[in-house]
Amino acid sequence: MERMLGKKKYIAVFVLPALLLFLLFGIAPLITTGVYSLFDYDGIGKMDFLGLDNYIELFTTDRYFPRALRNSFILVGASIFIQLPVSLALAMILSRGVKGEKAFRTIYFIPVVISSMVIGQLWMKIFHSEYGLLNIFIRFLGMKDFEYSWLSNPSTAFLSTVVPSIWQYIGYHMLIFYAGIKSISTDYYEAAKIDGATNWQTSIKITIPLLAPVIKTCMVFALTGSLRAFDLIYVMTNGGPNHASDVPGTLMYNNLFRKGLYGYGSAQAFFIVLECLVLSLVISKLFKRAEENASAI
Amino acid sequence: MTKKVKRSILYLILVLIALTQLFPLYWLVTFSLKSNIEIFGANVIGLPQEWRWDNYIEAFTTGGIFRYFMNSVLYSLVTVVMTGLLSAMAGYALTRMHWKFRALVFGIFTLGIMIPTQAALLPLFQVLDKLGLKGGYLGLMIPYTVFAIPMSIMILTGFYKGIPKEMEEAAYIDGCGVFRCFASIIIPIIKPALATASIFTFLNTWNELMFANTLVDSDKFRTLPVGIMSFAGQYSTDWGLIGAGMVIATLPTILIYFLLSNQVQESLVAGAVKG
Protein backbone atom coordinates (compact mmCIF):
# COMPACT_ATOMS: atom_id res chain seq x y z
CA MET A 1 0.00 0.00 0.00
CA GLU A 2 2.75 2.41 0.99
CA ARG A 3 4.50 1.74 -2.29
CA MET A 4 1.37 2.18 -4.34
CA LEU A 5 0.44 5.43 -2.66
CA GLY A 6 3.93 6.86 -3.07
CA LYS A 7 3.88 6.66 -6.86
CA LYS A 8 4.13 10.08 -8.46
CA LYS A 9 1.75 9.16 -11.25
CA TYR A 10 -1.12 8.54 -8.85
CA ILE A 11 -0.41 11.55 -6.70
CA ALA A 12 -0.44 13.77 -9.76
CA VAL A 13 -3.70 12.37 -11.06
CA PHE A 14 -5.39 12.77 -7.69
CA VAL A 15 -4.23 16.19 -6.66
CA LEU A 16 -3.42 18.10 -9.84
CA PRO A 17 -6.93 18.64 -11.24
CA ALA A 18 -8.13 20.40 -8.08
CA LEU A 19 -4.82 22.16 -7.49
CA LEU A 20 -4.35 23.51 -11.01
CA LEU A 21 -7.93 24.72 -11.25
CA PHE A 22 -7.57 26.41 -7.90
CA LEU A 23 -4.23 28.03 -8.72
CA LEU A 24 -5.39 29.22 -12.13
CA PHE A 25 -8.86 30.50 -11.21
CA GLY A 26 -8.45 31.23 -7.50
CA ILE A 27 -4.93 32.18 -6.46
CA ALA A 28 -3.72 33.73 -9.73
CA PRO A 29 -6.67 36.17 -9.93
CA LEU A 30 -6.09 37.16 -6.31
CA ILE A 31 -2.43 37.94 -7.02
CA THR A 32 -3.38 39.76 -10.23
CA THR A 33 -5.72 41.98 -8.25
CA GLY A 34 -2.80 42.78 -5.96
CA VAL A 35 -0.67 43.70 -8.98
CA TYR A 36 -3.39 45.80 -10.64
CA SER A 37 -3.78 47.74 -7.42
CA LEU A 38 -0.34 49.24 -7.99
CA PHE A 39 -1.20 50.59 -11.43
CA ASP A 40 -3.31 53.16 -13.18
CA TYR A 41 -5.26 50.92 -15.53
CA ASP A 42 -8.59 51.13 -17.32
CA GLY A 43 -8.57 47.64 -18.84
CA ILE A 44 -7.77 48.75 -22.39
CA GLY A 45 -4.97 51.30 -22.41
CA LYS A 46 -1.49 50.85 -21.03
CA MET A 47 -0.78 50.36 -17.35
CA ASP A 48 1.08 53.10 -15.51
CA PHE A 49 2.89 52.02 -12.39
CA LEU A 50 1.81 54.09 -9.39
CA GLY A 51 3.30 52.24 -6.45
CA LEU A 52 1.10 52.74 -3.44
CA ASP A 53 -0.59 55.88 -4.78
CA ASN A 54 -3.96 54.14 -5.21
CA TYR A 55 -3.91 53.15 -1.55
CA ILE A 56 -2.93 56.64 -0.45
CA GLU A 57 -5.72 58.08 -2.56
CA LEU A 58 -8.23 55.89 -0.69
CA PHE A 59 -7.60 57.89 2.45
CA THR A 60 -6.81 61.32 1.04
CA THR A 61 -8.74 62.39 -2.05
CA ASP A 62 -11.45 59.72 -2.28
CA ARG A 63 -14.70 61.33 -1.25
CA TYR A 64 -16.54 58.08 -0.64
CA PHE A 65 -14.08 55.50 0.65
CA PRO A 66 -13.69 56.80 4.24
CA ARG A 67 -17.45 56.76 4.69
CA ALA A 68 -17.71 53.30 3.15
CA LEU A 69 -15.02 52.10 5.52
CA ARG A 70 -16.78 53.67 8.47
CA ASN A 71 -20.01 51.96 7.43
CA SER A 72 -18.28 48.60 7.28
CA PHE A 73 -16.97 49.15 10.79
CA ILE A 74 -20.45 50.01 12.01
CA LEU A 75 -21.48 46.66 10.58
CA VAL A 76 -18.58 44.97 12.37
CA GLY A 77 -19.63 46.65 15.61
CA ALA A 78 -23.26 45.65 15.21
CA SER A 79 -22.24 42.06 14.49
CA ILE A 80 -19.91 41.78 17.43
CA PHE A 81 -21.91 43.73 20.00
CA ILE A 82 -25.48 42.86 19.02
CA GLN A 83 -25.56 39.73 16.88
CA LEU A 84 -23.02 37.66 18.78
CA PRO A 85 -24.34 38.38 22.29
CA VAL A 86 -27.89 37.55 21.19
CA SER A 87 -26.68 34.34 19.54
CA LEU A 88 -24.65 33.40 22.59
CA ALA A 89 -27.56 34.04 24.94
CA LEU A 90 -29.87 31.93 22.79
CA ALA A 91 -27.34 29.12 22.64
CA MET A 92 -26.90 29.18 26.41
CA ILE A 93 -30.61 29.10 27.11
CA LEU A 94 -31.21 26.35 24.55
CA SER A 95 -28.31 24.19 25.67
CA ARG A 96 -29.84 23.92 29.14
CA GLY A 97 -32.53 21.81 27.60
CA VAL A 98 -35.81 23.68 27.27
CA LYS A 99 -39.00 22.34 25.81
CA GLY A 100 -38.94 22.45 22.02
CA GLU A 101 -35.17 22.91 21.92
CA LYS A 102 -34.81 21.36 18.48
CA ALA A 103 -37.71 23.34 17.03
CA PHE A 104 -36.15 26.61 18.21
CA ARG A 105 -32.80 25.67 16.70
CA THR A 106 -34.46 24.79 13.40
CA ILE A 107 -36.38 28.06 13.29
CA TYR A 108 -33.47 30.34 14.17
CA PHE A 109 -31.42 28.79 11.41
CA ILE A 110 -33.97 29.15 8.57
CA PRO A 111 -32.80 32.58 7.29
CA VAL A 112 -29.25 31.21 6.93
CA VAL A 113 -30.22 28.88 4.08
CA ILE A 114 -32.04 31.60 2.11
CA SER A 115 -30.32 33.52 -0.66
CA SER A 116 -29.22 37.02 0.32
CA MET A 117 -30.95 38.23 -2.84
CA VAL A 118 -34.28 37.06 -1.43
CA ILE A 119 -33.47 38.41 2.04
CA GLY A 120 -32.53 41.78 0.51
CA GLN A 121 -35.65 41.99 -1.65
CA LEU A 122 -37.82 40.97 1.29
CA TRP A 123 -36.40 43.64 3.59
CA MET A 124 -36.68 46.21 0.82
CA LYS A 125 -40.37 45.52 0.94
CA ILE A 126 -40.43 45.68 4.73
CA PHE A 127 -38.74 49.10 4.60
CA HIS A 128 -40.88 50.32 1.68
CA SER A 129 -42.01 53.86 2.47
CA GLU A 130 -45.61 53.41 1.34
CA TYR A 131 -46.61 49.78 1.76
CA GLY A 132 -43.77 48.38 3.87
CA LEU A 133 -44.54 46.44 7.05
CA LEU A 134 -42.51 48.80 9.17
CA ASN A 135 -44.25 52.00 8.13
CA ILE A 136 -47.66 50.36 8.24
CA PHE A 137 -46.89 49.33 11.80
CA ILE A 138 -45.65 52.83 12.65
CA ARG A 139 -48.83 54.34 11.20
CA PHE A 140 -50.85 51.81 13.18
CA LEU A 141 -49.17 53.05 16.36
CA GLY A 142 -49.91 56.60 15.29
CA MET A 143 -46.26 57.71 15.41
CA LYS A 144 -46.26 59.61 12.12
CA ASP A 145 -42.98 61.38 12.94
CA PHE A 146 -41.10 58.11 12.66
CA GLU A 147 -42.38 57.27 9.23
CA TYR A 148 -39.25 57.47 7.08
CA SER A 149 -38.46 56.52 3.52
CA TRP A 150 -35.97 54.18 5.10
CA LEU A 151 -33.94 53.19 2.07
CA SER A 152 -33.94 56.48 0.18
CA ASN A 153 -33.18 58.68 3.16
CA PRO A 154 -29.39 59.11 3.48
CA SER A 155 -29.51 59.04 7.27
CA THR A 156 -31.42 55.75 7.56
CA ALA A 157 -30.38 53.87 4.38
CA PHE A 158 -27.26 52.24 5.76
CA LEU A 159 -28.79 51.27 9.11
CA SER A 160 -31.66 49.70 7.23
CA THR A 161 -29.23 47.35 5.54
CA VAL A 162 -27.55 46.52 8.85
CA VAL A 163 -30.77 45.11 10.31
CA PRO A 164 -31.20 42.23 7.86
CA SER A 165 -27.46 41.52 7.92
CA ILE A 166 -27.70 40.96 11.66
CA TRP A 167 -31.04 39.19 11.41
CA GLN A 168 -29.97 36.68 8.78
CA TYR A 169 -27.01 35.19 10.65
CA ILE A 170 -28.17 35.10 14.27
CA GLY A 171 -29.06 31.43 13.86
CA TYR A 172 -25.71 30.67 12.29
CA HIS A 173 -23.68 31.97 15.22
CA MET A 174 -26.17 30.53 17.68
CA LEU A 175 -25.52 27.09 16.25
CA ILE A 176 -21.74 27.42 16.44
CA PHE A 177 -22.02 28.52 20.07
CA TYR A 178 -24.50 25.74 20.76
CA ALA A 179 -22.14 23.10 19.35
CA GLY A 180 -19.34 24.59 21.42
CA ILE A 181 -21.36 24.53 24.66
CA LYS A 182 -22.48 20.95 24.04
CA SER A 183 -18.87 19.85 23.73
CA ILE A 184 -17.97 21.15 27.21
CA SER A 185 -17.66 18.25 29.60
CA THR A 186 -20.55 17.94 32.03
CA ASP A 187 -18.06 17.28 34.83
CA TYR A 188 -17.49 21.01 35.20
CA TYR A 189 -21.16 21.65 35.68
CA GLU A 190 -21.60 18.85 38.15
CA ALA A 191 -18.69 20.13 40.21
CA ALA A 192 -20.15 23.64 40.13
CA LYS A 193 -23.52 22.32 41.21
CA ILE A 194 -21.99 20.53 44.16
CA ASP A 195 -20.32 23.80 45.13
CA GLY A 196 -23.76 25.42 45.08
CA ALA A 197 -23.21 27.70 42.08
CA THR A 198 -26.26 29.28 40.44
CA ASN A 199 -26.99 28.98 36.73
CA TRP A 200 -25.83 32.54 36.21
CA GLN A 201 -22.55 31.87 38.01
CA THR A 202 -21.82 28.74 36.01
CA SER A 203 -22.52 30.63 32.79
CA ILE A 204 -20.11 33.43 33.63
CA LYS A 205 -17.41 31.42 35.37
CA ILE A 206 -17.44 28.21 33.37
CA THR A 207 -19.30 28.33 30.06
CA ILE A 208 -18.00 31.63 28.70
CA PRO A 209 -14.31 31.14 29.60
CA LEU A 210 -14.32 27.59 28.21
CA LEU A 211 -16.02 28.88 25.09
CA ALA A 212 -13.20 31.33 24.35
CA PRO A 213 -11.94 29.51 21.22
CA VAL A 214 -15.48 29.33 19.82
CA ILE A 215 -16.15 32.98 20.61
CA LYS A 216 -12.94 33.80 18.79
CA THR A 217 -14.05 31.85 15.71
CA CYS A 218 -17.41 33.61 15.69
CA MET A 219 -15.78 37.00 16.08
CA VAL A 220 -13.45 36.35 13.17
CA PHE A 221 -16.42 35.25 11.04
CA ALA A 222 -18.48 38.27 12.05
CA LEU A 223 -15.52 40.54 11.35
CA THR A 224 -14.54 39.19 7.94
CA GLY A 225 -18.16 38.74 6.90
CA SER A 226 -18.86 42.39 7.69
CA LEU A 227 -15.72 43.78 6.10
CA ARG A 228 -16.43 42.01 2.83
CA ALA A 229 -20.20 42.67 2.94
CA PHE A 230 -21.67 43.04 -0.52
CA ASP A 231 -24.77 41.08 -1.52
CA LEU A 232 -27.42 42.51 0.78
CA ILE A 233 -26.33 46.10 0.35
CA TYR A 234 -25.95 45.70 -3.40
CA VAL A 235 -29.52 44.39 -3.62
CA MET A 236 -31.12 46.84 -1.20
CA THR A 237 -29.48 50.19 -1.99
CA ASN A 238 -26.43 49.57 -4.19
CA GLY A 239 -24.62 51.97 -1.90
CA GLY A 240 -27.08 54.81 -2.39
CA PRO A 241 -28.58 57.30 -1.97
CA ASN A 242 -25.54 59.33 -2.99
CA HIS A 243 -23.10 56.77 -1.50
CA ALA A 244 -24.64 57.04 1.98
CA SER A 245 -24.84 53.27 2.39
CA ASP A 246 -21.71 52.29 0.48
CA VAL A 247 -19.31 49.77 1.96
CA PRO A 248 -15.89 49.01 0.42
CA GLY A 249 -17.41 45.98 -1.35
CA THR A 250 -20.08 47.93 -3.24
CA LEU A 251 -17.77 50.86 -3.93
CA MET A 252 -15.17 48.51 -5.38
CA TYR A 253 -17.75 46.70 -7.49
CA ASN A 254 -19.07 49.88 -9.04
CA ASN A 255 -15.58 51.25 -9.62
CA LEU A 256 -14.58 48.06 -11.43
CA PHE A 257 -17.67 47.28 -13.44
CA ARG A 258 -19.45 50.60 -13.88
CA LYS A 259 -16.59 53.06 -14.11
CA GLY A 260 -13.87 50.76 -15.45
CA LEU A 261 -11.38 51.93 -12.84
CA TYR A 262 -9.50 48.63 -12.85
CA GLY A 263 -6.43 49.81 -10.97
CA TYR A 264 -8.21 51.85 -8.35
CA GLY A 265 -11.02 49.32 -7.83
CA SER A 266 -8.44 46.59 -7.42
CA ALA A 267 -6.76 48.60 -4.69
CA GLN A 268 -10.10 48.71 -2.86
CA ALA A 269 -10.58 44.97 -3.38
CA PHE A 270 -7.11 44.19 -2.15
CA PHE A 271 -7.52 46.50 0.79
CA ILE A 272 -10.47 44.35 1.90
CA VAL A 273 -8.27 41.24 1.77
CA LEU A 274 -5.56 42.92 3.79
CA GLU A 275 -7.81 44.35 6.47
CA CYS A 276 -9.52 40.96 6.89
CA LEU A 277 -6.15 39.29 7.39
CA VAL A 278 -4.71 41.87 9.74
CA LEU A 279 -7.79 42.27 11.92
CA SER A 280 -8.33 38.50 12.14
CA LEU A 281 -4.79 38.24 13.44
CA VAL A 282 -5.47 40.99 15.95
CA ILE A 283 -8.50 39.12 17.25
CA SER A 284 -6.50 35.90 17.51
CA LYS A 285 -3.81 37.74 19.48
CA LEU A 286 -6.38 39.27 21.82
CA PHE A 287 -7.85 35.86 22.49
CA LYS A 288 -4.57 34.16 23.14
CA ARG A 289 -4.65 34.97 26.83
CA ALA A 290 -8.30 34.10 27.17
CA GLU A 291 -7.63 30.73 25.60
CA GLU A 292 -4.73 30.03 27.89
CA ASN A 293 -6.97 30.80 30.84
CA ALA A 294 -9.58 28.45 29.41
CA SER A 295 -7.14 25.58 29.25
CA ALA A 296 -6.15 26.31 32.85
CA ILE A 297 -9.69 25.72 34.15
CA MET B 1 -37.57 35.98 41.59
CA THR B 2 -38.63 32.41 41.76
CA LYS B 3 -37.17 29.87 39.41
CA LYS B 4 -40.45 29.50 37.61
CA VAL B 5 -40.72 33.20 36.75
CA LYS B 6 -37.13 33.27 35.56
CA ARG B 7 -37.70 30.28 33.35
CA SER B 8 -40.82 31.85 31.85
CA ILE B 9 -38.93 35.03 31.01
CA LEU B 10 -36.19 33.07 29.28
CA TYR B 11 -38.78 31.10 27.38
CA LEU B 12 -40.49 34.30 26.33
CA ILE B 13 -37.19 35.57 24.89
CA LEU B 14 -36.81 32.38 22.87
CA VAL B 15 -40.32 32.69 21.50
CA LEU B 16 -39.97 36.39 20.68
CA ILE B 17 -36.78 35.86 18.71
CA ALA B 18 -38.28 32.87 16.94
CA LEU B 19 -41.15 35.14 15.88
CA THR B 20 -38.74 37.80 14.64
CA GLN B 21 -36.98 35.17 12.55
CA LEU B 22 -40.19 33.74 11.16
CA PHE B 23 -42.50 36.69 10.68
CA PRO B 24 -40.80 38.29 7.64
CA LEU B 25 -40.84 34.88 5.95
CA TYR B 26 -44.47 34.31 6.83
CA TRP B 27 -45.23 37.72 5.37
CA LEU B 28 -43.34 36.84 2.17
CA VAL B 29 -45.26 33.60 1.68
CA THR B 30 -48.63 35.21 2.32
CA PHE B 31 -48.07 38.22 0.08
CA SER B 32 -46.88 35.93 -2.70
CA LEU B 33 -50.44 34.58 -2.69
CA LYS B 34 -52.29 37.88 -2.56
CA SER B 35 -53.40 40.58 -4.96
CA ASN B 36 -52.00 44.09 -4.66
CA ILE B 37 -55.27 45.27 -3.13
CA GLU B 38 -54.78 42.96 -0.16
CA ILE B 39 -51.03 43.57 0.13
CA PHE B 40 -51.30 47.34 -0.03
CA GLY B 41 -53.90 47.86 2.62
CA ALA B 42 -56.94 45.63 2.69
CA ASN B 43 -55.19 42.70 4.35
CA VAL B 44 -51.54 43.35 5.10
CA ILE B 45 -50.59 40.61 7.53
CA GLY B 46 -53.46 38.13 7.51
CA LEU B 47 -53.71 34.96 5.50
CA PRO B 48 -54.86 35.63 1.92
CA GLN B 49 -58.60 36.11 1.61
CA GLU B 50 -58.39 34.84 -1.91
CA TRP B 51 -55.46 32.51 -2.54
CA ARG B 52 -53.95 33.68 -5.80
CA TRP B 53 -51.95 30.72 -7.08
CA ASP B 54 -52.07 32.59 -10.38
CA ASN B 55 -49.08 34.62 -9.13
CA TYR B 56 -46.99 31.47 -9.28
CA ILE B 57 -48.28 30.39 -12.67
CA GLU B 58 -47.64 33.86 -14.01
CA ALA B 59 -44.14 34.02 -12.55
CA PHE B 60 -43.26 30.71 -14.13
CA THR B 61 -44.68 31.56 -17.53
CA THR B 62 -44.07 35.28 -18.10
CA GLY B 63 -40.89 36.13 -16.26
CA GLY B 64 -38.66 33.47 -17.77
CA ILE B 65 -38.26 32.12 -14.26
CA PHE B 66 -38.63 28.55 -15.41
CA ARG B 67 -35.53 28.94 -17.56
CA TYR B 68 -33.58 30.56 -14.67
CA PHE B 69 -34.72 27.79 -12.38
CA MET B 70 -33.46 25.07 -14.71
CA ASN B 71 -30.19 26.96 -15.19
CA SER B 72 -29.69 27.15 -11.43
CA VAL B 73 -30.42 23.43 -11.11
CA LEU B 74 -27.81 22.72 -13.77
CA TYR B 75 -25.16 25.02 -12.28
CA SER B 76 -25.71 23.58 -8.82
CA LEU B 77 -25.69 19.93 -9.84
CA VAL B 78 -22.57 20.19 -11.98
CA THR B 79 -20.79 22.22 -9.29
CA VAL B 80 -21.70 19.73 -6.57
CA VAL B 81 -20.54 16.72 -8.60
CA MET B 82 -17.32 18.33 -9.85
CA THR B 83 -16.44 19.71 -6.43
CA GLY B 84 -17.22 16.41 -4.74
CA LEU B 85 -15.10 14.39 -7.13
CA LEU B 86 -12.14 16.76 -7.32
CA SER B 87 -11.95 17.37 -3.59
CA ALA B 88 -12.46 13.70 -2.70
CA MET B 89 -9.47 12.87 -4.89
CA ALA B 90 -7.35 15.75 -3.66
CA GLY B 91 -8.32 14.99 -0.09
CA TYR B 92 -7.24 11.38 -0.55
CA ALA B 93 -3.86 12.47 -1.90
CA LEU B 94 -3.49 14.99 0.91
CA THR B 95 -4.12 12.52 3.71
CA ARG B 96 -3.13 9.06 2.42
CA MET B 97 -0.41 9.54 -0.16
CA HIS B 98 3.16 10.42 0.65
CA TRP B 99 4.78 13.33 -1.11
CA LYS B 100 6.97 16.31 -0.53
CA PHE B 101 4.76 19.36 -0.93
CA ARG B 102 1.76 17.95 0.85
CA ALA B 103 1.78 20.48 3.68
CA LEU B 104 2.29 23.38 1.26
CA VAL B 105 -0.60 22.35 -0.99
CA PHE B 106 -2.83 21.82 2.02
CA GLY B 107 -1.88 25.31 3.19
CA ILE B 108 -2.81 26.79 -0.18
CA PHE B 109 -6.27 25.25 0.00
CA THR B 110 -6.71 26.43 3.59
CA LEU B 111 -5.86 29.94 2.46
CA GLY B 112 -8.54 29.59 -0.20
CA ILE B 113 -11.26 29.53 2.44
CA MET B 114 -10.30 33.02 3.52
CA ILE B 115 -10.15 34.68 0.07
CA PRO B 116 -13.03 37.10 -0.32
CA THR B 117 -14.41 36.20 -3.74
CA GLN B 118 -14.67 39.84 -4.79
CA ALA B 119 -10.88 40.12 -4.62
CA ALA B 120 -10.56 37.65 -7.50
CA LEU B 121 -13.53 38.89 -9.49
CA LEU B 122 -11.98 41.20 -12.07
CA PRO B 123 -9.04 39.00 -13.16
CA LEU B 124 -11.39 36.03 -13.20
CA PHE B 125 -13.69 38.00 -15.48
CA GLN B 126 -10.75 38.74 -17.78
CA VAL B 127 -9.31 35.24 -17.91
CA LEU B 128 -12.71 33.64 -18.57
CA ASP B 129 -13.26 36.20 -21.30
CA LYS B 130 -9.89 35.40 -22.91
CA LEU B 131 -10.67 31.70 -22.83
CA GLY B 132 -14.02 32.37 -24.46
CA LEU B 133 -15.86 30.86 -21.51
CA LYS B 134 -17.37 34.00 -20.01
CA GLY B 135 -21.10 34.23 -20.41
CA GLY B 136 -21.66 30.50 -20.94
CA TYR B 137 -22.39 27.65 -18.57
CA LEU B 138 -18.74 26.76 -18.02
CA GLY B 139 -17.90 30.39 -17.30
CA LEU B 140 -19.86 30.10 -14.08
CA MET B 141 -19.42 26.43 -13.26
CA ILE B 142 -15.64 26.77 -13.14
CA PRO B 143 -15.54 29.65 -10.62
CA TYR B 144 -18.24 27.98 -8.52
CA THR B 145 -16.27 24.74 -8.40
CA VAL B 146 -12.97 26.48 -7.75
CA PHE B 147 -14.29 28.44 -4.79
CA ALA B 148 -16.18 25.45 -3.38
CA ILE B 149 -13.15 23.17 -3.43
CA PRO B 150 -11.27 24.54 -0.37
CA MET B 151 -14.12 24.08 2.11
CA SER B 152 -14.99 20.72 0.62
CA ILE B 153 -11.38 19.58 1.00
CA MET B 154 -11.35 20.75 4.63
CA ILE B 155 -14.47 18.76 5.45
CA LEU B 156 -13.21 15.66 3.62
CA THR B 157 -9.64 15.64 4.95
CA GLY B 158 -11.03 15.88 8.46
CA PHE B 159 -13.02 12.75 7.73
CA TYR B 160 -10.22 10.88 5.94
CA LYS B 161 -7.97 11.28 8.94
CA GLY B 162 -10.50 9.50 11.10
CA ILE B 163 -10.98 6.35 9.01
CA PRO B 164 -8.77 3.30 9.61
CA LYS B 165 -6.45 2.11 6.86
CA GLU B 166 -7.12 -1.61 7.24
CA MET B 167 -9.74 -1.96 4.53
CA GLU B 168 -7.66 -0.24 1.89
CA GLU B 169 -4.59 -2.15 2.97
CA ALA B 170 -6.33 -5.47 2.49
CA ALA B 171 -7.54 -4.39 -0.92
CA TYR B 172 -4.10 -3.26 -2.04
CA ILE B 173 -2.55 -6.53 -0.86
CA ASP B 174 -5.14 -8.37 -2.92
CA GLY B 175 -3.79 -6.50 -5.92
CA CYS B 176 -6.47 -3.86 -6.26
CA GLY B 177 -5.33 -0.79 -8.23
CA VAL B 178 -5.41 2.69 -6.78
CA PHE B 179 -8.27 3.90 -8.98
CA ARG B 180 -10.44 0.87 -8.38
CA CYS B 181 -9.73 0.94 -4.69
CA PHE B 182 -10.66 4.64 -4.57
CA ALA B 183 -13.88 4.13 -6.49
CA SER B 184 -15.10 0.95 -4.82
CA ILE B 185 -13.78 1.25 -1.27
CA ILE B 186 -12.95 4.86 -0.43
CA ILE B 187 -15.94 6.60 -2.00
CA PRO B 188 -18.50 4.45 -0.13
CA ILE B 189 -16.68 5.04 3.17
CA ILE B 190 -16.55 8.82 2.81
CA LYS B 191 -20.19 9.13 1.74
CA PRO B 192 -21.34 10.91 4.93
CA ALA B 193 -18.60 13.54 4.66
CA LEU B 194 -19.26 13.86 0.95
CA ALA B 195 -22.91 14.54 1.77
CA THR B 196 -21.96 17.23 4.28
CA ALA B 197 -19.64 18.90 1.79
CA SER B 198 -22.21 18.63 -1.00
CA ILE B 199 -24.93 20.31 1.02
CA PHE B 200 -22.56 23.16 1.73
CA THR B 201 -21.61 23.46 -1.94
CA PHE B 202 -25.20 23.24 -3.10
CA LEU B 203 -26.52 25.97 -0.81
CA ASN B 204 -23.69 28.34 -1.67
CA THR B 205 -24.04 27.74 -5.40
CA TRP B 206 -27.81 27.98 -5.46
CA ASN B 207 -27.78 31.26 -3.52
CA GLU B 208 -24.72 32.88 -5.10
CA LEU B 209 -25.20 36.37 -6.47
CA MET B 210 -21.99 38.26 -7.28
CA PHE B 211 -20.37 35.87 -9.78
CA ALA B 212 -23.69 35.16 -11.45
CA ASN B 213 -24.42 38.86 -11.75
CA THR B 214 -21.00 39.72 -13.17
CA LEU B 215 -19.99 36.76 -15.31
CA VAL B 216 -23.27 36.12 -17.11
CA ASP B 217 -24.87 38.73 -19.32
CA SER B 218 -27.37 36.89 -21.46
CA ASP B 219 -30.82 35.87 -20.36
CA LYS B 220 -30.23 32.37 -21.60
CA PHE B 221 -27.57 31.50 -19.00
CA ARG B 222 -28.87 33.58 -16.10
CA THR B 223 -29.28 32.06 -12.63
CA LEU B 224 -32.38 32.27 -10.49
CA PRO B 225 -31.13 34.92 -7.99
CA VAL B 226 -30.02 37.30 -10.74
CA GLY B 227 -33.13 36.54 -12.76
CA ILE B 228 -35.43 37.31 -9.84
CA MET B 229 -33.52 40.50 -9.11
CA SER B 230 -34.05 41.89 -12.61
CA PHE B 231 -37.58 40.52 -12.59
CA ALA B 232 -38.25 42.44 -9.37
CA GLY B 233 -36.99 45.61 -11.01
CA GLN B 234 -39.11 45.06 -14.08
CA TYR B 235 -42.39 44.30 -12.32
CA SER B 236 -41.63 46.43 -9.29
CA THR B 237 -45.26 47.27 -8.55
CA ASP B 238 -46.57 43.74 -8.73
CA TRP B 239 -45.58 42.48 -5.30
CA GLY B 240 -47.54 39.26 -5.50
CA LEU B 241 -45.65 38.23 -8.62
CA ILE B 242 -42.25 39.17 -7.18
CA GLY B 243 -43.10 37.37 -3.96
CA ALA B 244 -43.96 34.24 -5.93
CA GLY B 245 -40.61 34.45 -7.70
CA MET B 246 -38.82 34.83 -4.39
CA VAL B 247 -40.60 31.85 -2.88
CA ILE B 248 -39.74 29.77 -5.95
CA ALA B 249 -36.08 30.73 -5.53
CA THR B 250 -36.17 29.73 -1.86
CA LEU B 251 -38.23 26.55 -2.04
CA PRO B 252 -35.44 24.09 -2.97
CA THR B 253 -33.14 25.18 -0.15
CA ILE B 254 -35.94 25.27 2.41
CA LEU B 255 -37.17 21.87 1.30
CA ILE B 256 -33.71 20.37 1.70
CA TYR B 257 -33.41 22.12 5.03
CA PHE B 258 -36.63 20.68 6.40
CA LEU B 259 -35.87 17.21 5.11
CA LEU B 260 -32.29 17.15 6.39
CA SER B 261 -32.18 19.90 8.99
CA ASN B 262 -29.51 18.22 11.10
CA GLN B 263 -27.18 17.56 8.18
CA VAL B 264 -27.70 21.07 6.80
CA GLN B 265 -26.94 22.68 10.14
CA GLU B 266 -23.94 20.45 10.56
CA SER B 267 -22.56 21.17 7.10
CA LEU B 268 -22.92 24.94 7.36
CA VAL B 269 -21.08 25.11 10.67
CA ALA B 270 -18.61 22.37 9.72
CA GLY B 271 -16.04 24.92 8.66
CA ALA B 272 -16.32 26.79 11.93
CA VAL B 273 -16.19 23.79 14.18
CA LYS B 274 -13.28 22.13 12.40
CA GLY B 275 -11.30 25.25 11.64
Interface residues (C-beta under 8 A of the other chain):
Chain A: M1 E2 M4 L5 G6 K7 K8 Y10 I11 V13 F14 V15 P17 A18 L19 L21 F22 L23 L24 F25 G26 I27 A28 P29 L30 T32 T33 Y36 G43 V86 A89 L90 I93 L94 V98 K99 F104 R105 T106 I107 Y108 F109 I110 P111 V112 V113 I114 S115 S116 M117 V118 Q121 L122 W123 K125 I126 E130 Y131 L133 I136 W167 I170 G171 Y172 L175 I176 A179 G180 T217 C218 F221 T224 R228 F230 D231 Y234 V235 G249 M252 Y253 L256 F257 Y262 G265 S266 A269 F270 I272 V273 C276 L277 S280
Chain B: L10 Y11 I13 L14 I17 A18 T20 Q21 L22 P24 L25 W27 L28 F31 I39 F40 G41 V44 I45 L86 S87 M89 A90 Y92 A93 L94 R96 M97 H98 W99 V105 I108 F109 L111 G112 M114 I115 P116 Q118 A119 A120 L121 L122 P123 L124 Q126 V127 I142 P143 T145 V146 F147 I149 P150 I153 K165 E168 E169 Y172 I173 V178 F182 L203 W206 N207 L209 M210 T214 P225 V226 I228 M229 A232 W239 I242 M246 A249 T250 T253 I254 I256 Y257 S261 V264 Q265 L268 V269 A272 V273 G275
